[in-house]
């Protein structure tokens, strides 16, 4: 059998360790800040280990209704571990890291936007 055409010879893609859903409302300042903050944090601390789904409530209201959200922007950590929700622009990096189960840097270099 040709290894190039044999699908069993290809390694399966590794599922992301962190599954995050960010609910926003269009291009408002808070939504834009939340997107920028979570993308930067993920690239810095979770590079290659995360899946980030950004849901605009104006474009996909049915997804937002399923979540029973109390405010936006809202970040929902689906995995690993318990589901966690954070409301706000995610500028408190230490708080976001703790919610994701990542220990903030001990030297206090966590940046705030």
C-alpha positions as CSV (number, residue, x, y, z in Angstrom):
1,X,0.0,0.0,0.0
2,X,1.3,3.5,-0.9
3,X,2.0,5.4,2.4
4,X,1.0,8.7,0.6
5,X,-2.5,7.5,0.0
6,X,-3.0,5.3,3.1
7,X,-5.0,7.4,5.5
8,X,-3.9,5.2,8.4
9,X,-0.3,6.3,7.9
10,X,-1.0,9.9,8.6
11,X,-1.0,10.9,12.2
12,X,-4.3,12.1,13.6
13,X,-4.3,15.8,14.4
14,X,-4.0,16.4,18.1
15,X,-7.2,18.0,19.5
16,X,-6.7,21.4,21.1
17,X,-6.1,21.3,24.8
18,X,-8.0,24.5,25.4
19,X,-11.4,25.1,23.8
20,X,-12.5,28.7,24.2
21,X,-15.6,30.5,23.0
22,X,-15.8,34.3,23.0
23,X,-19.1,36.0,22.6
24,X,-19.0,39.6,21.4
25,X,-21.4,42.2,20.0
26,X,-20.1,43.5,16.7
27,X,-17.1,45.9,16.6
28,X,-17.8,47.7,19.9
29,X,-14.7,49.0,21.8
30,X,-15.2,46.3,24.5
31,X,-15.6,43.5,22.0
32,X,-12.6,44.6,20.0
33,X,-10.5,44.8,23.1
34,X,-11.7,41.4,24.3
35,X,-10.8,39.8,20.9
36,X,-7.3,41.5,20.9
37,X,-6.7,40.5,24.6
38,X,-7.6,36.9,24.3
39,X,-5.8,36.3,21.1
40,X,-2.6,37.8,22.5
41,X,-2.9,35.8,25.7
42,X,-3.5,32.6,23.8
43,X,-0.6,33.1,21.5
44,X,1.7,33.9,24.5
45,X,0.6,31.1,26.8
46,X,-1.2,28.5,24.8
47,X,0.4,28.6,21.3
48,X,-0.6,25.5,19.4
49,X,-2.8,24.2,22.2
50,X,-6.0,26.1,21.8
51,X,-9.1,26.5,19.7
52,X,-10.8,29.9,19.9
53,X,-14.3,30.4,18.5
54,X,-15.4,34.0,18.3
55,X,-19.2,34.4,18.1
56,X,-20.7,37.7,17.1
57,X,-24.2,37.7,18.8
58,X,-25.5,40.0,16.0
59,X,-24.6,37.4,13.4
60,X,-25.4,34.3,15.3
61,X,-28.0,35.1,18.0
62,X,-29.1,31.5,18.3
63,X,-25.7,30.4,19.6
64,X,-25.8,33.2,22.2
65,X,-29.3,32.3,23.3
66,X,-28.1,28.7,24.0
67,X,-25.5,30.0,26.4
68,X,-27.9,32.1,28.6
69,X,-25.4,35.0,28.7
70,X,-25.7,37.7,31.3
71,X,-23.3,40.2,29.6
72,X,-20.9,40.6,26.8
73,X,-18.2,40.2,25.9
74,X,-18.1,36.7,27.6
75,X,-15.4,34.2,27.3
76,X,-16.4,30.6,28.0
77,X,-13.7,28.0,28.7
78,X,-15.1,24.7,27.6
79,X,-12.1,22.6,28.4
80,X,-9.9,21.5,30.1
81,X,-11.6,21.0,33.4
82,X,-14.7,22.8,34.6
83,X,-16.5,25.2,32.3
84,X,-15.6,28.8,33.3
85,X,-17.2,32.1,32.2
86,X,-15.5,35.5,32.3
87,X,-17.4,38.7,31.4
88,X,-15.6,41.8,30.3
89,X,-12.9,42.9,27.9
90,X,-10.4,40.4,29.4
91,X,-7.8,43.1,30.2
92,X,-7.1,41.7,33.6
93,X,-4.6,39.2,32.3
94,X,-3.9,37.6,35.7
95,X,-7.6,36.9,36.3
96,X,-8.0,35.5,32.8
97,X,-4.9,33.2,33.3
98,X,-6.3,32.0,36.6
99,X,-9.7,31.2,35.0
100,X,-7.9,29.2,32.3
101,X,-6.0,27.3,35.0
102,X,-2.6,28.9,34.0
103,X,-0.4,30.2,36.8
104,X,0.3,33.9,36.2
105,X,4.0,34.8,36.1
106,X,5.4,35.1,39.6
107,X,7.5,38.2,38.7
108,X,4.3,40.3,38.1
109,X,5.0,40.9,34.4
110,X,1.4,40.2,33.4
111,X,0.5,43.2,31.3
112,X,-2.8,45.0,31.5
113,X,-4.4,46.7,28.4
